[in-house]
Amino acid sequence: MSGTSILRCTSCGGYGLSASCSCGGKRLFSHPPKYSPEDKYAEYRRQAKESSN
């Protein structure tokens, strides 16, 4: 998953362009998904967030 999108490491919080970080962690997209007032899955995301805490 290399390209022009900036990715953020889930382990150390570092940024880069490659899918794997030098610390051994995995990098994911750094920006949140687009907001939509008609979001079908918002309730499920909130439930998942509550259960993970």
N, C-alpha and C positions, 0 to 999 in steps of 0.2 A: 504494500500500500504506500508506495512513494509517489510524490507529486508535489503540487504547489500548496496543498492544504497544510496548515500548521497543526501539529499534533502535540498533546500534552501527556507526559508520563503519569500513570496512576500511582507509581511508587514514590518517586522523588519530586514530582512536580515540574520537571524540566521540560523545555520545548524543543521540537525538532521536526524534521521532515520525514524521517524513516519510521516504520511501524514499531521497531524495537529500540529501546533506550540503552545507553551504555551501562546503566546500573542493573540491567537485566529485566527491567519492567516493560510493560506493554503501554504503548501510546495510543490515545484515543483523540477524537476531534475535540478541539478546545472551545468551540462555540456551542451554545445551546441550540436546540431545535427551534424552528420558526414558531411564533405564537399564532394560534388560531382560536377565535372565540367559539368555534364549532368543533373543538377538540374532542374526538370520540373516546380517547384513551386516558384523559386526564384523571378520571376517578381511579383507574387501575394503577396509574403511576403514583398517586397519593397513597393508595393502600400499600403498595410495595415499599414506599419510602417510610411509612409508619411502621411496617413490620420489620424493617431492617434496623430501626433505632432501638 
